[in-house]
């Protein structure tokens, strides 16, 4: 029975809707970055997105199981806005630390608990935390992230989870599960 489960896990076909949504995401990013809808740009972007999609689905068919729905698209857009706001807040906070006459920080490593189950959701959360200045993901173990926090406000895992991952986790959970 275990070998059948492993064979299912290694299925390279993945979800057709997952493959289509990944291709749409990659192709959209291509168009945004190129700021052009000229035929050569469209064709090369479609082909590049298709190749990356094929490689990603072949190597990790179980990772990208995102179904593009209006609800998940809405939460991804909201997540993008939340990430931008948190990024600006973190940069302003770093600016305050840099230009303060006396640096009053308390660096340390805190453990936060995460509710996300999908590997891609966890990856997105870890990257969101690492991209905001003042925090860095050091390790992922089971359902916990270990974060180096420039100015530790609390060592309580539940409160730290809400402060660090709370703004992102709700929307990433709705998108990635």
C-alpha positions in Angstrom: 0.0 0.0 0.0 2.9 2.4 0.8 4.4 1.9 -2.6 1.1 2.8 -4.3 1.0 6.0 -2.2 4.6 6.8 -3.3 3.7 6.2 -6.9 0.8 8.6 -6.5 3.1 11.2 -4.9 5.5 10.9 -7.8 2.8 11.5 -10.4 4.4 14.0 -12.8 1.1 15.0 -14.4 0.0 17.0 -11.4 -3.2 18.9 -11.4 -4.2 20.3 -14.8 -5.7 23.4 -13.1 -2.5 23.8 -11.1 -0.4 23.7 -14.2 -2.7 26.2 -16.0 -2.7 28.6 -13.0 1.1 28.4 -12.7 1.5 29.1 -16.4 -0.9 32.0 -16.1 1.0 33.4 -13.2 4.4 33.1 -15.0 3.1 34.5 -18.2 1.5 37.4 -16.4 4.7 38.2 -14.6 6.5 38.1 -18.0 4.1 40.6 -19.4 4.3 42.9 -16.4 8.1 42.8 -16.4 8.3 43.4 -20.2 5.6 46.1 -20.3 4.8 45.1 -23.9 2.3 43.0 -25.8 4.3 42.9 -29.0 3.9 39.5 -30.8 7.6 38.4 -30.2 7.3 39.2 -26.5 4.0 37.3 -26.2 5.3 34.3 -28.0 8.6 34.1 -26.2 6.8 34.7 -22.8 4.3 32.0 -23.5 7.0 29.5 -24.4 9.3 30.4 -21.5 6.4 30.2 -19.1 5.4 26.8 -20.6 8.9 25.4 -20.2 9.2 26.6 -16.6 5.7 25.3 -15.9 6.6 21.9 -17.4 9.9 21.7 -15.4 8.2 22.8 -12.2 5.3 20.4 -12.5 7.6 17.5 -13.6 9.9 17.9 -10.6 7.4 18.8 -8.0 3.9 17.9 -9.1 2.6 17.9 -5.6 4.0 21.3 -4.7 1.9 23.5 -7.0 -1.7 22.5 -6.2 -3.2 25.9 -6.5 -6.6 26.2 -8.1 -7.2 29.7 -9.5 -10.6 30.8 -8.3 -12.0 34.3 -7.8 -11.6 33.8 -4.0 -7.9 32.8 -4.3 -7.2 35.6 -6.8 -8.8 38.1 -4.4 -6.8 36.9 -1.5 -3.6 37.0 -3.5 -4.2 40.6 -4.5 -5.0 41.4 -0.8 -1.8 39.6 0.3 0.2 41.7 -2.2 -1.2 44.9 -0.7 -0.6 43.6 2.9 3.0 42.6 2.0 3.6 46.1 0.5 2.3 47.8 3.6 4.3 45.6 5.9 7.4 46.1 3.8 7.0 49.9 4.0 6.4 49.7 7.8 9.5 47.5 8.3 11.7 49.9 6.2 10.5 52.9 8.1 11.2 51.0 11.3 14.7 50.3 10.1 15.2 53.9 9.2 14.2 54.8 12.7 16.9 52.4 14.1 19.6 53.7 11.7 19.0 57.4 12.4 18.3 57.1 16.2 20.9 58.8 18.3 21.0 55.7 20.5 20.3 52.3 19.1 17.9 50.5 21.5 17.4 47.0 20.0 17.1 43.6 21.5 18.0 41.0 18.8 17.2 37.4 19.2 15.8 34.2 17.8 12.1 33.5 18.3 10.0 30.5 17.4 6.7 31.1 15.7 4.0 28.5 14.9 2.6 28.3 11.4 -0.8 26.9 10.3 0.0 26.6 6.6 0.3 23.0 5.4 1.3 23.3 1.8 5.0 23.5 1.0 4.4 26.4 -1.5 2.4 28.3 1.2 5.2 27.8 3.7 7.8 28.9 1.2 5.7 32.1 0.4 5.4 32.8 4.1 9.1 32.3 4.8 10.0 34.6 1.9 7.5 37.2 3.0 9.1 37.3 6.4 12.7 37.3 5.1 12.0 40.1 2.6 10.8 42.5 5.3 13.8 44.2 7.0 14.4 43.3 10.6 13.5 39.6 10.3 15.2 36.6 8.8 14.0 32.9 8.7 16.7 30.7 10.0 15.0 27.3 10.0 11.8 25.5 9.4 11.0 22.5 11.7 7.7 20.8 11.6 5.0 23.5 12.2 7.4 26.1 13.4 9.7 28.8 11.9 12.7 30.1 13.8 13.2 33.7 13.1 16.1 36.0 13.8 14.2 39.2 14.9 16.2 42.4 15.1 14.1 43.8 17.9 12.4 41.0 19.9 9.1 42.3 21.3 8.1 38.9 22.8 9.3 35.4 23.1 5.9 33.9 23.5 5.4 31.8 20.3 1.7 32.6 19.9 2.1 36.3 20.3 5.3 36.3 18.1 3.4 34.3 15.5 0.7 36.9 15.4 3.1 39.8 15.2 5.4 38.3 12.5 3.3 36.0 10.4 -0.2 37.1 11.2 -0.5 39.7 8.5 0.5 37.2 5.8 -0.7 33.9 6.9 -4.5 34.4 6.6 -4.3 35.4 2.9 -1.6 32.9 2.0 -3.7 30.2 3.6 -6.6 31.2 1.4 -4.4 31.0 -1.7 -2.2 28.0 -1.1 -3.8 26.1 1.8 
